[in-house]
């Protein structure tokens, strides 16, 4: 399976600019970070300080941990 990788630092920028508390797959597509047919995997590079719920197809262990540590939630979509 080939994933479109998105790092925590990118999610942090998106959370700040959009003021959204839920980063959904549709939000990633709308902001040009993923295509409609992409499978998205969140990776742990960078830092996430916003409390956000992130929905993606997969998460690295470090990304999941960082999202939850910031008070957010990592949601796997099917």
MOTAHU-V450412 format. One record per backbone hydrogen bond with DSSP energy under -0.5 kcal/mol. CO is the residue of the C=O (numbers start at 0). NH is the residue of the N-H. Records with the same first field share a line. If there is no record, write none. Layout:
BEGIN
CO: NH ; NH
END
This chain:
BEGIN
0: 2
2: 4
3: 40
5: 42
6: 9 ; 10
7: 11
8: 12
9: 13
10: 14
11: 15
12: 16
13: 17
14: 18
20: 52
21: 23
22: 54
23: 27
24: 28
25: 29
26: 30
27: 32 ; 33
28: 31
34: 37
37: 39
38: 3
39: 56 ; 57
40: 5 ; 42
41: 59
42: 7
44: 7 ; 8
49: 51
51: 53 ; 72
52: 22 ; 54
53: 55 ; 74
55: 76
57: 41
59: 63
60: 64
61: 65
62: 66
63: 67
64: 68
65: 69
66: 71
67: 70
72: 53 ; 74
73: 75
74: 55 ; 76
END
